[in-house]
Amino acid sequence: MNAKPLWPPGHALKLLQKVQRHESPVELVYTSHERWPCPRLPIHPQRKLDTIRISILDSSFNPPTCAHLALANSRPPRYTMNPSLTGPALASVAELDYDAKLLLLSVRNADKVLKSSDATYEQRLEMMYLFSKDIPASVSHRPEDKPESAHANIAIAIVDEPTFVGKALVLRQFLHARISGLYPPATALDGMAISPTSDGISIPGPRLVFLLGFDTLVRLLSPRYYASEAAMINSLRLFFSPAGDDCYVVCARRKLAEVEDTIQEEVEAKTLSMAKEFIESERIALISIGAGSVDEQTSSSQVRTKIALKDETWRRLVPPSIANYIIQNSLYVS
């Protein structure tokens, strides 16, 4: 049986309209618990939480695919972890996953325009909710009584920013405010009142790790989305700089859809050349998600095309809950 969204009728539409009218830069549609992105109390005993590592899967989710799921479940690169941890502490279960996860729907894309055959934004948010239930909690976030039933420390949000540089700015401001609001002057932790400024607890800052497909990395590093190539380099240096937005990018290597191998090689070589500075500074990591039954070439557009052509193999490209939703709502049939 499919999980139904927890929000009441009209909730998602109201938040969508609020963002589209520029009344709010970011809106949370769903959070797995009220303290997101902070962990549920108490925090993992092996970690002092001074940084909250948040993976951000920013996509059109039209629809979510198995490749999206593999990327959402990928482990963080070593250098996105707490730099103060070494040895056994670095290998602790708490360091093997992100502290929180965010599924982000952008209602304004630098390239894509909403088509009549696409899922509506409300439908995408509902699919994102179903999709979130397929993302398990990390080992350190699972309750001892029912570890197998725990879901990730995850949220679903809407943003009206077409570029990653713009998204990073508004998300950092939003998350700083939200995290600070979760730490009032006296915070009860394990039954004890502790001041946020005491040695026992401090207000952690967010560290944003954007999870991308290679086609999105191409756009991130393409000068045509900036005023000039020099402007792009300056913007990206601020985006990746520890003194700036302090962001990371984790990119799944994937063959670009409908692109010949020779052109693919040219695009990849050019993109990696542009990315060299940031790969060497360990701000961009390239990973493979093709293990097991996941096809690295899977894309949302491939799913939509197969459905339109009545090719039933599309069902293998999406999680079962998403396949059921697509069928129940007759999506992408025309």
C-alpha positions as CSV (number, residue, x, y, z in Angstrom):
1,M,0.0,0.0,0.0
2,N,1.3,3.5,-0.9
3,A,2.1,5.9,1.8
4,K,-0.1,9.0,1.5
5,P,1.3,12.5,2.0
6,L,0.8,13.8,5.5
7,W,-0.1,17.4,4.4
8,P,-3.8,18.4,4.2
9,P,-5.5,19.3,0.9
10,G,-4.2,22.5,-0.6
11,H,-1.1,22.6,1.7
12,A,1.5,22.0,-1.1
13,L,-0.3,24.4,-3.5
14,K,-0.4,27.2,-0.9
15,L,3.4,26.9,-0.4
16,L,4.0,26.6,-4.1
17,Q,2.1,29.8,-4.8
18,K,3.9,31.6,-1.9
19,V,7.3,30.8,-3.4
20,Q,6.2,31.6,-7.0
21,R,4.9,35.0,-5.8
22,H,8.3,35.7,-4.3
23,E,6.7,36.0,-0.8
24,S,9.2,33.4,0.5
25,P,12.5,32.1,-1.1
26,V,12.2,28.6,0.5
27,E,9.3,26.6,1.9
28,L,9.5,23.3,3.7
29,V,6.6,21.1,2.5
30,Y,7.5,18.1,4.7
31,T,10.0,17.2,7.4
32,S,10.5,13.7,8.9
33,H,10.4,15.3,12.3
34,E,10.1,18.7,13.8
35,R,13.8,19.2,14.6
36,W,15.0,18.6,11.0
37,P,17.8,19.1,10.0
38,C,19.1,18.5,13.5
39,P,19.0,15.0,14.7
40,R,16.4,13.7,17.1
41,L,17.5,14.1,20.7
42,P,19.8,12.7,22.0
43,I,22.5,13.1,19.4
44,H,24.9,10.3,18.6
45,P,27.2,9.9,21.6
46,Q,30.3,9.6,19.5
47,R,29.9,13.0,17.9
48,K,29.9,16.6,19.0
49,L,27.6,18.1,16.3
50,D,29.4,21.3,15.2
51,T,28.4,20.9,11.5
52,I,25.3,19.5,10.0
53,R,26.2,17.9,6.6
54,I,23.1,18.1,4.5
55,S,22.9,16.3,1.1
56,I,20.7,18.2,-1.3
57,L,19.1,16.3,-4.2
58,D,17.9,19.1,-6.5
59,S,15.9,17.8,-9.4
60,S,12.7,18.2,-11.4
61,F,11.6,14.8,-10.1
62,N,9.5,14.3,-13.3
63,P,9.4,11.5,-12.2
64,P,11.9,10.3,-9.5
65,T,13.9,7.4,-10.8
66,C,16.0,4.5,-9.4
67,A,19.1,6.6,-10.4
68,H,17.8,9.4,-8.2
69,L,17.4,6.9,-5.4
70,A,20.9,5.5,-5.8
71,L,22.3,9.1,-5.7
72,A,20.2,10.0,-2.6
73,N,21.5,6.9,-0.8
74,S,25.1,7.4,-1.8
75,R,27.7,7.8,1.0
76,P,29.4,11.2,1.5
77,P,33.0,11.6,0.2
78,R,35.6,11.5,2.9
79,Y,36.4,15.2,2.6
80,T,32.9,16.4,3.2
81,M,33.1,15.0,6.8
82,N,34.2,16.8,9.9
83,P,37.8,17.8,9.3
84,S,38.6,17.6,13.0
85,L,37.9,13.9,13.1
86,T,40.6,11.4,12.6
87,G,41.2,7.7,13.1
88,P,38.5,5.7,14.8
89,A,36.2,8.8,15.2
90,L,36.3,9.3,11.4
91,A,35.2,5.7,10.9
92,S,32.3,5.8,13.4
93,V,28.8,5.0,12.1
94,A,27.8,8.6,12.4
95,E,30.3,9.6,9.8
96,L,29.2,7.1,7.2
97,D,26.2,9.1,6.1
98,Y,25.0,12.7,5.8
99,D,23.4,14.1,9.0
100,A,20.3,15.3,7.1
101,K,18.9,15.0,3.5
102,L,16.9,17.5,1.5
103,L,14.8,16.8,-1.6
104,L,14.6,20.1,-3.4
105,L,12.1,21.1,-6.1
106,S,13.0,24.2,-8.1
107,V,9.9,25.9,-9.6
108,R,12.2,27.9,-11.9
109,N,14.8,26.1,-14.0
110,A,17.4,27.7,-16.1
111,D,16.7,25.3,-19.0
112,K,13.4,23.5,-18.5
113,V,9.9,24.8,-19.2
114,L,6.8,23.0,-17.8
115,K,5.0,21.1,-20.6
116,S,1.4,20.1,-20.7
117,S,2.4,16.4,-20.5
118,D,4.5,16.8,-17.4
119,A,3.5,16.0,-13.9
120,T,2.3,19.1,-12.1
121,Y,4.4,20.5,-9.2
122,E,1.9,19.2,-6.7
123,Q,2.1,15.7,-8.2
124,R,5.9,15.9,-8.1
125,L,5.8,16.8,-4.5
126,E,3.6,13.8,-3.8
127,M,6.0,11.6,-5.7
128,M,8.9,13.1,-3.7
129,Y,7.1,12.2,-0.5
130,L,6.7,8.6,-1.6
131,F,10.3,8.6,-2.8
132,S,11.5,9.8,0.6
133,K,10.1,6.7,2.2
134,D,12.5,4.6,0.1
135,I,15.5,6.4,1.7
136,P,16.5,4.6,4.9
137,A,17.9,6.2,8.0
138,S,21.6,6.0,8.5
139,V,22.8,3.5,11.2
140,S,23.3,6.3,13.8
141,H,19.8,7.7,13.3
142,R,17.8,4.4,13.7
143,P,15.9,3.8,16.9
144,E,17.0,0.7,18.8
145,D,13.5,-0.6,19.2
146,K,12.5,-0.6,15.5
147,P,15.7,-0.1,13.5
148,E,14.3,-1.7,10.3
149,S,11.4,0.7,10.1
150,A,13.2,4.0,10.4
151,H,13.3,6.6,7.7
152,A,16.0,9.1,6.9
153,N,16.3,12.5,8.6
154,I,14.8,14.1,5.5
155,A,12.8,17.1,4.3
156,I,11.1,18.2,1.1
157,A,11.4,21.9,0.1
158,I,10.5,24.3,-2.7
159,V,12.8,27.0,-4.0
160,D,12.5,29.7,-6.7
161,E,16.1,30.0,-7.8
162,P,17.3,28.8,-11.2
163,T,21.1,28.5,-10.4
164,F,23.0,26.6,-7.8
165,V,24.9,29.7,-6.7
166,G,21.5,31.4,-6.0
167,K,20.1,28.3,-4.3
168,A,23.2,28.0,-2.0
169,L,22.7,31.6,-0.8
170,V,19.0,31.3,0.1
171,L,19.4,27.8,1.5
172,R,22.2,28.8,3.8
173,Q,20.3,31.8,5.1
174,F,17.2,29.7,5.6
175,L,19.0,26.8,7.3
176,H,21.0,29.1,9.6
177,A,17.8,30.7,10.8
178,R,16.0,27.4,11.2
179,I,18.8,25.7,13.1
180,S,19.3,28.7,15.4
181,G,15.6,28.6,16.1
182,L,15.9,25.0,17.3
183,Y,18.4,26.1,20.0
184,P,16.6,28.4,22.4
185,P,18.6,30.0,25.3
186,A,18.3,26.9,27.4
187,T,18.0,23.6,25.5
188,A,16.9,20.4,27.3
189,L,19.2,17.6,26.4
190,D,18.8,14.2,28.1
191,G,16.8,16.0,30.8
192,M,19.4,18.7,31.5
193,A,19.2,22.4,30.7
194,I,22.3,23.4,28.7
195,S,23.1,26.8,27.4
196,P,23.9,26.8,23.6
197,T,27.1,28.7,24.4
198,S,28.3,26.3,27.1
199,D,31.0,23.7,26.5
200,G,28.3,21.0,26.3
201,I,26.5,22.3,23.2
202,S,26.9,24.8,20.4
203,I,24.8,25.8,17.5
204,P,26.0,23.9,14.5
205,G,26.2,25.4,11.0
206,P,25.0,23.7,7.8
207,R,27.4,22.2,5.2
208,L,25.6,21.9,1.9
209,V,26.5,19.0,-0.4
210,F,24.6,19.1,-3.8
211,L,24.0,15.7,-5.4
212,L,24.0,16.0,-9.2
213,G,23.8,14.0,-12.4
214,F,26.6,14.7,-14.9
215,D,24.2,16.7,-17.2
216,T,23.6,19.1,-14.3
217,L,27.3,19.4,-13.7
218,V,27.7,20.4,-17.3
219,R,25.3,23.3,-16.8
220,L,26.9,24.3,-13.5
221,L,30.2,24.7,-15.3
222,S,28.9,26.3,-18.5
223,P,29.8,30.0,-19.0
224,R,26.5,30.6,-20.9
225,Y,24.6,30.6,-17.5
226,Y,26.8,33.4,-16.3
227,A,27.6,36.9,-17.5
228,S,31.1,35.7,-18.7
229,E,33.5,32.9,-18.1
230,A,35.4,35.1,-15.6
231,A,32.2,35.8,-13.8
232,M,31.5,32.0,-13.7
233,I,34.9,31.3,-12.1
234,N,34.4,34.0,-9.5
235,S,30.9,32.8,-8.7
236,L,32.0,29.2,-8.4
237,R,35.0,30.1,-6.2
238,L,32.7,31.8,-3.8
239,F,30.2,28.9,-4.0
240,F,33.0,26.3,-3.1
241,S,35.1,28.5,-0.8
242,P,35.1,27.6,3.0
243,A,35.0,31.4,3.5
244,G,32.1,31.7,1.1
245,D,29.1,29.3,0.7
246,D,31.3,26.4,1.7
247,C,29.5,24.0,-0.7
248,Y,30.4,20.6,-2.1
249,V,29.2,18.8,-5.2
250,V,28.9,15.1,-5.6
251,C,28.3,14.1,-9.2
252,A,27.2,10.7,-10.6
253,R,29.0,10.0,-13.8
254,R,26.4,9.2,-16.4
255,K,26.2,9.0,-20.2
256,L,24.2,12.0,-21.4
257,A,20.8,11.0,-22.9
258,E,20.6,11.0,-26.7
259,V,24.2,12.0,-27.2
260,E,26.7,10.2,-29.4
261,D,29.8,8.7,-27.8
262,T,32.2,11.1,-29.5
263,I,30.2,14.1,-28.5
264,Q,29.8,12.6,-25.0
265,E,33.6,12.4,-24.7
266,E,34.0,16.0,-25.9
267,V,31.4,17.3,-23.4
268,E,32.9,15.3,-20.6
269,A,36.5,16.4,-21.3
270,K,35.5,20.0,-21.5
271,T,33.4,19.8,-18.3
272,L,36.2,18.0,-16.4
273,S,38.7,20.6,-17.6
274,M,36.5,23.4,-16.2
275,A,36.1,21.4,-13.0
276,K,39.7,20.6,-12.5
277,E,40.4,23.4,-10.0
278,F,37.5,22.3,-7.8
279,I,38.2,18.6,-8.2
280,E,41.8,19.1,-7.1
281,S,40.6,21.2,-4.1
282,E,38.2,18.3,-3.2
283,R,35.1,20.3,-3.7
284,I,33.7,18.3,-6.6
285,A,33.6,14.5,-6.3
286,L,32.7,12.1,-9.1
287,I,31.1,8.8,-8.1
288,S,29.5,5.8,-9.7
289,I,26.0,4.7,-8.9
290,G,25.9,1.9,-11.4
291,A,26.3,-1.0,-9.0
292,G,23.6,-3.6,-8.6
293,S,20.4,-3.1,-10.7
294,V,20.8,0.6,-11.2
295,D,21.5,1.8,-14.8
296,E,23.7,4.9,-14.7
297,Q,22.0,6.1,-17.9
298,T,18.5,6.1,-16.4
299,S,16.8,9.5,-16.6
300,S,13.4,11.0,-16.0
301,S,13.1,11.9,-19.7
302,Q,13.8,8.2,-20.6
303,V,10.9,7.1,-18.3
304,R,8.5,9.7,-19.8
305,T,9.5,8.6,-23.4
306,K,9.0,4.9,-22.6
307,I,5.6,5.5,-21.1
308,A,4.5,7.6,-24.1
309,L,5.6,4.8,-26.4
310,K,3.8,2.2,-24.2
311,D,7.1,0.5,-23.5
312,E,6.4,-1.3,-20.2
313,T,10.1,-1.6,-19.4
314,W,9.8,1.9,-17.8
315,R,8.6,0.3,-14.6
316,R,12.1,-1.1,-14.0
317,L,13.5,2.5,-14.0
318,V,11.5,3.8,-11.0
319,P,10.9,2.7,-7.5
320,P,7.6,0.6,-7.1
321,S,5.8,3.3,-5.2
322,I,6.5,5.8,-8.0
323,A,5.4,3.3,-10.7
324,N,2.1,2.8,-8.8
325,Y,1.6,6.6,-8.5
326,I,2.2,7.1,-12.2
327,I,-0.3,4.4,-13.2
328,Q,-2.9,5.6,-10.7
329,N,-2.7,9.2,-12.0
330,S,-2.2,8.3,-15.7
331,L,0.9,10.4,-16.0
332,Y,3.0,10.9,-19.1
333,V,0.6,8.9,-21.4
334,S,0.3,11.6,-24.0
